[in-house]
Amino acid sequence: MSGIILIIFMIAFMYFFMMRPQQKQRKEHQEMVNSLQPGDEVVTIGRLHGVVSEVNASNQTVTIDCEGIYLTFDLNAIARVNRPTAAPTSNESSQSESTSESTSEAASETSEEATSESESETKAE
C-alpha cells in the first residue's frame, strides 16, 4: 500500500514541478506569438533581431525586416518580442530635461569644490 502512495506522490511531484511550468511557458509563448503586429521588434531563437513586417496566420509565418532584408520565419521561431515604447509627452520630456540639468549642475559644483580643495592643499604645502 505504501508503494502505491509513493508512486502517486512521485507522479504528482513530476506534474507540479516539471510538466505544469512547461505548459505555462508554452501558453505564454503562444499568447505572445498571437499578439504579434507589424512594427514589433522581435528576436528569433537564432538571436536575429528585426522588425515584424508581416504576419501570416494561415501559414503560421512571420516576415521580418532586418535592415532592408526580408526574411520569413515560422511563428514558433520568435523567442522574444520587444514592443516599441511610446515617445514621452512634452511634459515628461521637460521634466527629464530639468532633472538632467540639475544633475549636471550638481556635478559641476562637486568638481569645482574638488578643484578648490586640491588648490588649497597645494597652497598649504
C-alpha positions in Angstrom: 0.0 0.0 0.0 2.8 2.4 0.8 4.4 1.7 -2.6 1.3 2.9 -4.4 1.2 6.1 -2.3 4.9 6.7 -3.1 4.2 6.2 -6.8 1.3 8.6 -6.7 3.4 11.1 -4.8 6.2 10.9 -7.4 3.7 11.4 -10.3 2.2 14.4 -8.5 5.7 15.8 -7.9 6.7 15.5 -11.5 3.5 17.1 -12.7 3.7 20.2 -10.4 7.5 20.8 -10.8 8.1 19.6 -14.4 5.1 19.5 -16.6 3.0 22.4 -15.3 5.7 25.1 -15.6 6.4 23.9 -19.1 2.7 24.1 -20.1 2.6 27.6 -18.6 5.6 28.7 -20.7 4.1 27.3 -23.8 0.9 29.1 -23.2 2.7 32.4 -22.6 4.7 32.0 -25.8 1.6 31.2 -27.8 -0.1 34.4 -26.4 3.0 36.4 -27.3 3.0 35.0 -30.9 -0.7 35.6 -31.3 -0.3 39.2 -30.4 2.4 39.9 -33.0 1.8 43.0 -35.1 3.7 44.8 -37.8 6.2 47.2 -36.3 7.0 45.0 -33.3 10.7 44.4 -32.6 11.5 40.7 -32.3 14.4 38.4 -31.5 14.4 34.9 -33.1 15.6 31.7 -31.5 18.8 32.2 -33.6 19.2 35.6 -31.9 18.4 37.5 -35.1 17.0 41.0 -34.3 14.5 42.6 -36.7 11.1 44.3 -37.1 8.0 42.5 -38.0 6.9 43.4 -41.5 4.0 40.9 -42.0 2.3 38.2 -40.0 0.6 35.4 -42.0 -1.7 33.5 -39.6 -2.9 31.0 -42.2 0.7 29.8 -42.9 1.9 30.4 -39.4 4.8 32.5 -40.7 6.2 36.0 -40.0 8.2 38.2 -42.3 10.9 40.2 -40.5 12.8 43.2 -41.8 16.4 43.0 -40.9 17.9 46.3 -42.2 16.3 46.0 -45.6 16.5 42.2 -45.9 13.1 40.5 -45.5 13.2 37.0 -44.0 10.3 34.6 -43.4 10.3 32.6 -40.3 7.9 30.1 -38.6 6.0 31.8 -35.8 7.5 29.4 -33.3 10.9 30.8 -34.2 10.1 34.0 -32.3 11.9 33.9 -29.0 11.1 37.4 -27.7 9.0 40.5 -28.6 10.2 44.0 -27.7 7.3 46.4 -28.0 8.4 49.9 -29.1 7.8 52.3 -26.3 5.7 55.4 -26.9 7.6 58.7 -27.2 7.5 60.7 -24.0 4.9 63.6 -23.9 6.2 67.1 -23.9 5.5 67.4 -20.1 7.6 64.2 -19.4 10.4 65.4 -21.6 10.6 68.8 -19.9 10.7 67.1 -16.5 13.6 64.8 -17.7 15.4 67.8 -19.1 15.2 69.8 -15.9 16.3 66.7 -13.9 19.3 66.2 -16.2 20.2 70.0 -15.9 20.1 69.9 -12.1 22.2 66.7 -12.2 24.8 68.3 -14.4 24.8 71.5 -12.2 25.4 69.4 -9.1 28.2 67.5 -10.8 29.9 70.7 -11.9 29.6 72.2 -8.4 31.1 69.0 -7.0 34.0 69.2 -9.4 34.5 72.9 -8.6 34.7 72.0 -4.9 37.2 69.3 -5.5 39.3 71.6 -7.6 39.3 74.3 -4.9 40.1 71.7 -2.2 43.1 70.5 -4.2 44.3 74.1 -4.8 44.0 74.9 -1.1 46.0 71.7 -0.2 48.7 72.7 -2.7 48.9 76.2 -1.2 49.2 74.8 2.3 52.2 72.8 1.4 
